[in-house]
Amino acid sequence: MCEISFDHIYHAGEVVAQSDLYVHYQNKDKLLHYDSNFLQFLRMPSLEEFKQTAGYLRNFHARHGQHHVKFTFPQNIKPTEELIQHFIEDNYNYRYLELFTIKPKEFPYVEKDSNISIQFVTENDYMDYLNLKSQQDVLFGSEFAKAQRDVYRQDFQNTNKWQIVSYFRGNISGCVDVIIGKSTAEIDNLFVLEEYRKQGIGSRLQQFVMNQCSDKLVILVADGEDTPREMYIKQRYCYRGFRYEAQKVYL
């Protein structure tokens, strides 16, 4: 397999414009999904180039009823201090993400717990899954949460998109989505309700994925400044690099 990079991370956008500076992605069916509607810089822009490009994207999105802009930057390159200062002054939310991979056989085995059950989402528990996801999505606004319900139904019917839930003593406690590629399985949106954390649920959700994807390379992206990344390191994931991104929502 070729070297894994952020280019292997799934997004549903299609190219609508490109230059030697950037590639612009849009998904007309998921206009409120930030990760499917963004602009990827191919090289680090100067401050003036960023401002001009941000103006272009803002105008483009406004014409389509979108109220955000999102940018990703080249892997393993930190934006200049001048750019970061601009992000701060212009109220961008900027962060860096870290890419990890692991071979399923290298994941430290987690024993089963009779209190915890893990399973693929079915029609019988789909509403449990949907309600759990809505608790996350509503943090980004009711309009976004409503639009995501259609996305989850589409994913439910896609054999390359797995939806997995966990129950703790019969109560839904967490979930994870998995995007299946030819040789990879991408863990996405691993989430455990706060009242059920520190019970080993997150590890068992991952163990379930490892068991199902023994012939693939498992990949995931973690917030570079968030606590879960430390868990992934302890679980023997291999660090592959970082990438900065900047995002702004216009209210």
Helices and strands as residue ranges (DSSP letters): G 6-8, E 14-18, E 22-26, G 34-36, E 38-41, H 47-63, E 68-72, H 81-89, E 93-102, G 104-106, E 116-120, H 126-137, G 138-140, H 142-156, E 161-168, E 171-180, E 184-192, G 194-196, H 201-212, E 217-223, H 228-234, E 238-249
